Amino acid sequence: MALDSGRSTGERIFIGLLTSLICSCFQVAPLKAAERLELQFEDMSIPIPVKDLVDWVDGMSIPNSIRELSEWALDGGRDSDLSSWLNLLDLESRAGLAKILKAPLIKNRSMSRQILRSWVGRQLLDEVSDLIRLDDDKSGNKVFNTLEVLLENQPQVTTMDLLLALPGESLHLDLDAFLELANRWRTELKNQQQLVLDLGRLPVPSKGSSEAEEVLANIQKPLTKSKTLVVDHRSDPLTIETWRPSTASPSRSSWIVFMPGWGGTPDHFRWLAHRLSANGWPVVLLEHPGSDAKAVQELLEGRSPAPGAEVLPDRLRDLQSVLKAKEQGDLELPGEKLILMGHSLGALTAFLASGAIPEEGLDRRCEKALDALSLTNLSQLLQCQMVDVKLPAQQNIPQLKAIVAINSFGGLLWPSISGAKISIPVLLAGGTYDLITPALSEQLGLLLATSPNSLSRLLLIEGASHFSPIRVQGQVEKASGEDLFQLGEAFVGEQPLAVQALLGDEIIRYLQNLELGKPTNILVKEKRNSLYFYLLDRPSVEKLLKN
């Protein structure tokens, strides 16, 4: 059976996902190594002896040229039945398979243990166990325990290490189910790509006269300082940063509280606080212990589990403490009205603080969503953990004027039209290259989940990702910089600073119009700083989702 180039690419993707998932779903020492792999495929059970696979991989050296590749592939496993199956793959796929099997699955054993022991890790274990089973163990515990034992004795674990150590007789892999998942992921990615095409077909509106003043180029230096608040819900005082506008800045009626996302710190968003305060808005930058950079550093060092949705109650109490300090005069900042602003998990905190309660049936929606194991919307894992999280009672915030949510999410929490019951104006911002909180399944639907408001808008930036708004030390024009997260251009994109400049411009333009009580003109297929972007209202989003 010959495989065309398209199929071979799919095979390589599948092999990569398969080995990664084996790693992810995996305490008793192994008794006896599994003797064979059994692939379930189109009502057939295909046995592959583990020993033959090990011999085939051990006898290989990764080729450096096409000629060496041909000789290597022909020589490898010549005398085993396994070679008959492997010869169904093209040369490049065979090379990729051997490389994957020999590559480390685990490079940081301490961090991996903490991830696997977290709520998210156990959910992945539970879902993947339906696809991967050792003998009759559907829980995945044997695989997890074997991986734990291996990590006690070696710093890295490869796929072959794991296969050789697994106890039992056979490891069953449901290839049909994996291919179904792969097709589902492919469809999700195509739908996101289609979003960009649909955006380009929207009619260009005529520009009205409701536009506010131009975005100011004010470069007056704000007055910044750090302050601590003693709070009842934390053992240590809460540290906040305040950005007070200079006397030369415009006078605004509102002040802003900005909340970073998971692993975020004030460092990441000082660029935005500076721009906002230079244009007249007082800003408080919050840092949330337990889900900030320190918490992620402890995860990376294997000293604490991965923080998840369980941090939301304390995040909400952090915000309440800031509002109480302002009300009691302990936080002296101008402005009567409040604008809540946040990135990712910080944006979700803003929605919850405004009184939005997850709609009934979240457990049922999550059961279906987790079965799909979506890798193109990782926020669903965090949303589903909220089934087990008890949120504190939220106090009414009468002075709340608007929410600005960057890379927000809540598609599973509020799936219905106007289900979030938020009547204040919202500005949602996202990117077309976001696989953490994708615009199609998160920001578009979230705008419709709020109550209709003529001042609400959705900003979409082509090519921007979930991490584009984050500025790190040493970052110039490209994504690299000195930070806890060493994210490359594949995650951040090639122009994070241009995205940040555009995002800052549009947030300020929106807030200026908000001060006047006027809607911001919608923009379709605009270009600025080599970036295309769209600023849409509710009817435009409704039209997009109908296509």
N, C-alpha and C positions, 0 to 999 in steps of 0.2 A: 504494500500500500504506500504510494508516494504522497508526500505532504507538500502542498504548495507553500510559497513564501509567507502568505498571510497566516496559514495554519501554524507554521513553524514559529512565527512570532507569538502567536497565542500560546503555543506550547511552552515557550520560554517564560512568558509572563506567568503562566499557571505554575510552572516549576518553582519560580521565585516566590510566588504567593504561598504555595504549598509548604515549602521549607520554612518560611517565616511564620506561618500559622502553627506548624509543629512546635516551633520554638515558643510561641506565645502561650500555648495552652498547657504547657507542661510546667508522707515523708517515709520507711521500710526499704532496705537495700535490695537491688535486683537479684532475682534467683537464677534466672537463665535467660540469655539473650533471645529475642524473637528470631525465629528461623526464616521467616518469609514475610514479604509484603504481599497483600492481596488487594488489587485494584478492582473496584466495582465499576464496570463501564458497559453501558447498553446491554443490561441483563447478562453480562459475562463477568466471571470472576477470574482475573488474570494473576496467577501466582508468580512472584519474583523472589528467588532465594536471596536472602540478605548476604550470604557468603559470596555468591557470584557478583553481587553488586559491589561489595567491598574489594574483591580481587580486581574487578574491572577498573575501579577508581584508583586503587593502589598502584596498578601497573601503568598508569598514565602520567605523562608530564604535559603540562599545557603547551601547545604548539605556538610558535612565533611567526609562522607564515602559512599561506594557503597550502603549499606543498607539504609542509610538515603536518598540517592539519589532516590532509588526506591520508598520509601514511599512518599517522597516529590513530585515526578512526578505524582504518582497516585492520590494524594490528590488535587493537584493544578488544579483549573478550572474544577472540576468534573461536576459541574452543568451548565456549559456554552457550547454553540456551539463551542466556540473557542477551547476547549479541543480536539474536534474531529480532528481539523486540526493539533494541536500541537502533538497529539499522532502519527502523521505520522513520526515525528522525533524520533530518538533514545534518550535514557535518557541523554547521554552526550550532545547532541545537544540542548535539552531543557534547560539543566542547563546553557549552554553557551549563549543561547538566553536571558534568564532572567538576567544573569550577565551583558551582553552587554547593555540591555535596562536600567539597573539601574546604570551603570557606567557613570562618567562625560564625556560628549563630549567635553566640553570646560573647561580648567583649568586656562587659562590665558586670561581673556576677552579683555584686552587692546591689546595684541599681535594679537589675533584672528581677532579683528576688522581691524587692519592695514593690515593683510594678505588678508582678504576678500575684502578690498577696493583697493588693488593693481591690476595691470594689470593681473597678473597670477590668482588672486582670481576671477576676473570678467570673465576670460576665462573659468575657471572651472565651475562657476555659469551658464554660457551660455550653456556649453556642458551637464552638469548634468541635466539642466532643460528639456532636451529632454527625460530624463528617469524618472524624478520625477516631478509631476505636482499637484499643489493644485487647485482643481476645474478646471477652464479654464485658469489659469494663467501659461503661458508657459515661462515667464521670470524668475521665481524663486524669484521675488521681495517680495512677501508676506511671503515666508519662511524666507528670509533674514531679513525683517523688524521685524518679530516676534522674531527672535533670538536677534536682537538689543534691543528690549524692555525687553526681559528676562535678558539680560546682564546688563541692567541699574539697576536691582533690586536684583541680586544675583551673587555671584562670580563664580559659576559653573552651568552648564546646562547639564542635562542628556537627553537621547532620549525621555524618558517619559515626562519630562518637556516640551520639544518641541512639542510632539504630543498633549498634553493637551492644549497648548496655541494656536495652529495653527487655524486661522480663516477660515471659509468656511464649506462645508459639507463633502468633501471627499478628501483624498490624494491618487493620482493614482501613482502606482509604476509599471513600465514596467519590469517585471521579465525576460521576454524573452530577452530583450535588455541587461539586466545586465548579464545574463548567457552567451550571445554572447561575451560580453566584457571579462568576466572571462575566457572563452575559448581562446580568443585572447591573454590574458596575459599569460595563461598557455603555449600556443604555443611559445611565445617569450622566456619564461624561458627555455623551452626544447631546443630551437635553441641555446641559450647561453651555455647550458650544452653540446650540441652536438659539439660546437666549441672545447672544451677541448679534446673530443674524436678524432676529426679530426686533431687536432694539433699533437696528439700522433702518427698518421699514416703518418706524413710527413717523407720522406726519410732523413736519416742523411747524410749530405754532408761530403766529405773529406776535412780536414782542409788544407788550402793552406798556403803560406808563406807571405801573405800580412799583417799579424797581426803586430800591433805596439808593443811598449814596454809594459811590464806588468804595471798594475795599481800601482801607487806609494803609498808607505806607509808613505809619508811625513807628519810629525806632526809639522812642523814649524808653529809658531803662526802668523796668518796674522795681518796686521795693519787695525783695524776697526775704523770707526768714523761715526757720524751722521752729515748730512749737510742739509741745507734748500735752496730751490730755489724759488725766486720770479717769479710767473707765471701770465700771463694775465687772464687765464680762471678760476682762483680760488681766492677767497677773502683772503685766508691765504696762506702763503708760503707752498710749497710742501716739505715734509720731506723725505729724502732718506738715506739709509745706504750704505757706501762704504767699500768694503773688498779688501785691497791691499796686494798682495803676499809679503812675506818677501824676502830679497835678496838671501836667500838660496834656494828658490823655482825655478823650471825650468822657463825659459823665453818662453812666449807664444805670438803668433802674434795677438790673439783675446782678447776682453773683453766681458763680459756678463751682460745683463740686465735681472733680474728675476722679473716677475710680479705674485703675488699671485692671487688666485681665489676669488670667492664671499665669503665675510666674512673673508678673509685671511689677515694675517699680516706678516711682516718680521720675527717675532718670530717663525712662523711655519716652516720657511725654512732656518734659520741660520745654521742648521746642514749641508745643502747642500752648502751654500755659504762658510762655513768654509772648507769643503773638496775641493771645486773647487779652492779657493784661495790658499790653502796649496799646491795644485798641479800646481800653476802657473798662474791661470786665475784671473784677476781682476773682481770683481763682484759688481754690483749695485743692491740693494734690494729696490724695490719700494713699497710704501704703497699708495693705492688709496682711498682718502676720498670719502664717499658716498656709498662705497660697501666694506668697511673694517670691522674689528671687532667692531668698534665704531658704525657703521651704523646698524649692526645686534643687538648690545646691545640696541640701541634705539628702534628697532623693538620689541625685547623681552619685553621691558618696555612699549610698546604701545605708544611711542612718535613720531614715524615716520613710513611710509609705507615700505613694503618690497622692497628693491632695485632690479631692473631687468636690462634688456638690455639697458635701457635709460642711464645707467652709461657709456656705451662704448665710446661715443664721448669724455668725459672728461678723460677716461683712455688713449685713443689714444693721447690726447693732453699732458697728463702727460709724456708719453714716448717721444713725440716730444721735450718737454722741456728738458729732460735729454740729448737727442742727441744734442740739440742745445748748452747746457752748455758744453758738451765735445768738440764740434767743436770750440767754442769760447774760450776754455781754462779755463773756470770757474770750470770745473770738471777735475782735474788732475789725470788721470789714464793711465797706459801704454796700448798698444794694438791699432792696426789700424783697424782690421776687427771686426765686431760686430756679436755676437750670441744672438738672442732673445730666452728667456727661460720663461716658465710660467706653472702654474697649472690651469686646468679647464678654467675659464673665462679669466685668464691670458694668457693661451695658445691661446684661440680664439683671444685675443687682438693682440698677436704676428702675427697670420695669417692675420688679417685685416691690420696691420701696414705694412706687406710685400707687400700689394697691392692686395690681394685676395678680390674680390668683389662678394657678393652673386649672384648666377645665377638667371636669370629671371624665374618667375613663383613661387617664394617663397610663395606667398599668396595662390595659388592653392594647393601646396604641404602641406601647414600648415592646410588648411581646412580639408584635408583628415586625416592628422596626429592627429589633435585635436579631430576629431570625434572618434578616437580610444581610447582616454583618456589613453594613455600608462603610466603605473606606473613603467615600467621597463626601461624607458629612459626619465627621467625628464628634461634632457637638451633640449628636443624638445619645451618645453614651452618658454624657453629663446630664442631659435632660432626663433620661430614664432613671438615673440615680435619685432624682428628686422624689420618686415614689416613696422612698424610705427616709426622706428628710423632713423633719418637722420645722416649719418656718415660724419665727416669732410673730406675734400679732403686730401688724403695721399701724403706726399712728398716721392719722390724716395729716397731709402736708398742704395746708391751704395756700401757702405762698408759692407752690410749685407751678412754674410757668410753662416749662417745656422739657423734653428729653432729647439729647443728642446721643445717638447710639452708633458706635463704630464697630463694624463686623459683629453685629448682634445676632442672636438666635432665639428660637422659641417656637419653631414649627410644630413640635410635638406637644408643647405646653398649651398653645392657643391655636388650634387648627381651624376654628370657625371664624367666619366673618364677624368682626367686632367682638370676638370672644375674649379679648384681653380687657375690654371695658375701660380703655384709656381714652379720655376725651380731650386731653391737652394736646397741643401740637407736638409732633415728633419729626426729627430729621434722622433718617437711617442712612448709613454710609457703608458701602461694601465694594468688593472687587470681583471681576469675572474670573480671577485666577485663585479663588479661595476654596480649598477643599476641606477646611475646618468648619466654616459656617457659610456654605455656598449661597450666593444671592438668590438663586432660583428657588430653593427649598426653604430658605430662612428669611432673608430681608424682604423679599417681595411679599411673601405671605404674612410676615409680621406687620407690614404696613396696613394690610387689609384687616388684620386682627384688631387693630386700634379702631376707635370710633371715627367716622368721617370728620375731617377737619380741613378746611380750605388752606390752612397754613402748613400742613404736613407735607413732607417731601422725602424722596428716595434718591440718593446720590450713588451712581455706579461708575466706577473707573475701570476702563479696559486694561487688563494686564496686572492690576493690583491684586495682591494676595492678602491672606489673613495677617501677615507680619509686616506688610508695607508701612503701616502707620508707626511702627516702633523704631525710634532712633537710638542707635547705640554709639558709644564712644569710639572714635576713630573712623566712623563711617563717612565716606566722601560721596562719590557718585554711585558706587556699587553697594552690594548688600553687606560685604564683609565689614567687620568692626570688632572691637574688643568688648565682648559681652559673654554672659553665661551661655547663651544660645549661639553657637557658631553656625548660623544658618547661611546657606549659600544662595546663589541667585535662583536656583530651582524652586526655593520656597519663598523668597522675598521678591524676586523680580529684579530687573536690571536698573530700575530708576526709583528706588525708595524715596530719595530726597525730592524728586519731582512729584511723586505721589503725595508726599507730606505737604509740599507747597500748595498743591492744588486743593488738597483736603482742608488745609487751613484757610485758604481763600474762600472756599464755599461755605465753611462753617461760619466765618465772620460775616459773609454776605447774608446768610440765612438769619443770623442773630440781629443784624442791623434791620432787616425787614421786620423781624419779630418785635423789635422795639417800637416800630411804627404801626404794628398790627396789620401789616400788608403781606399778601402772599408773594413769595419769591417766584419770579418767572421761571417756567420750566424750560430746560435746555435739552435739545435732542442732537446728538452727534456733534458736540462741541469739541474743539481741539485747543489745548493750552499746554505749553511746555512739552510738546511732542506727545502728549497724552490725549486720547479720546475719552470723553466722559458724558454722562447723561444725568440730568436732574429732572425727576419725574414726579407727577402728582398721582393721586389715587386713581382717577379715570385711566391714566396712561398705564398704570400697573395692572388694572383690571383687564385692559385690552391685551396686554402682553400675555397674561395667564390664560386668556381664552384661545390664543393661537395654538 
